[in-house]
Amino acid sequence: MLSYIKPLTRFAAVCVVVLASMVLASSASAESPAPVTESARIDALIRVVEGRSDLQFLRNDVAYSSREAGLHLRTKLAFAGSQIKTVEDFIDHVGTGSSTTGRPYLVRFIDGKLIPSAEFLRGELKRISQPTTASIK
């Protein structure tokens, strides 16, 4: 009659070990952030561009909204495909100038100040890459 208790005890012990492992693994992953891929960094940078309604992006002397600029960058990135491996590749080869005319892209601020888009993108990349005070323990 007690012959079935031993296998059930082993099964229960295995379940406890598996559950404990799962809890430890999930708590460890919650404490350490997942590594950020280059494609995620590029996407984050484009989202910054798309969200900046206070700026205009000049491409071949035509002003575009931030949403239009983001769409253009996404389209150009898609055409570049596997040639873009890092966020720096993206800035250097997609976000800085016209591949048709060779003219640089510019960013116009509300006060009229113009800067090259490469300077703007690198500044925004630096800003979004810095850890926030909430994540520093």
N, C-alpha and C positions, 0 to 999 in steps of 0.2 A: 503494500500500500504506500509506503514512503518512497518507492522507487522513482516516482515522477517529480518529487520535490527537488532532488539534486539537479536535474536538468533545468528546472524553472529557476532555481537559485543562480545557476551559471548564466542563464539568459538575462535575469534581472541585473546581475553584476555587469554583464556586457553592455546592457542598455544604460546603466549609470555611467560607465566609462565613456561611451559614445556621446551621451548628452553633455557630460562635463567637458569633453573635448570641443564640442560645438559651442558651448557657452564661452569657453576660454578663447576660441578662435574668433568668435564674433566680437568679444570685448576688445581683443587685441587690434582687430581691424578698425574698430570704432575710434581707438585712441591714435592710431597712426594713419595719416591721410594717404590715400592711394596715390601712386606716382602719377604726375600729370604728363600726358603725352604731348608731343609737339603739335599734333593736330588739334588737341583741346586748347592749347595755348593760342594757336592761330584763330580758332573759332572765338575764343574769348576776346581777342583783339578786334576781330570784325564786329562782334557784338558791342564793344565799346564805341566803335565808329558809328554803328547804326543808332546808338542811343544818344549821340551828341547832337541834339537838335539846335544847339546854340552855335553850330559851325556850318560853314559851306566848304565843299571840296571842289577844287578847280581842276578840271581835266581838259587840256587843250583850250584854255581860256573860257570854258563854259562852266558855270557854277551848278553844282548838284547838291541836293539835300544829303543829309547823313544816311538816310535809308537808301537812297539811290546809289550812294557811294558804296555802302555795304553790299548791295546786290551786285554792283560792278566788280567788287573785289572777290566775291564768292564765285562769280562767273569766270573771272580771269584765273582764279585758283583752280577751278575745275578743269579748265583748258590746260593749265600747266601740269596737272596730274602729279605723277611720281617725281617730277623734277624738283618739286618743293618738299624738302625733307625736314626743315627746321623753321621756326618762327623768323629767324634771321633771313633765311632764303625767301620766305614770304615777303618780308619787308623789302629786301633788296630787289627781288625780281617781279613781284606782283604789285606791291603797294607804293612804289616810288615814282613810276612814270609810265607814259604811254608806250606800248610796244610798237605802235604804228608810227607815231611821229618822233618818239624819243624825248619828248618834252616832259619835264618833271610835273608830278601832281603837287598841288599846293593846298594848304588849309587856310581858310580865312576866318578869323575870329570876329566877334561882334564889333570890336573897336576898329576893324579894318586891317589889323596886323596880318601879314601873310608869312607863313613858314612852309618849308618843304614838308611834304607828307611823311617822308622818312623820319624827320626830326620829331614830328607829332607822334607817329606810331611807336618809335623807340621810347619816347617819354611816357606814353600810355602803357606800353609793355612793362616798363620799369615800375610804374605806379601799381599796376594790377599784380605784378609778381612779388611785391613786398608783402610779408606777412602782416596781417592786421593785429592790432593789440589784443583783440579777443582771442586769437589763436595762440598767443604767447603766454606760457604759463610761468 
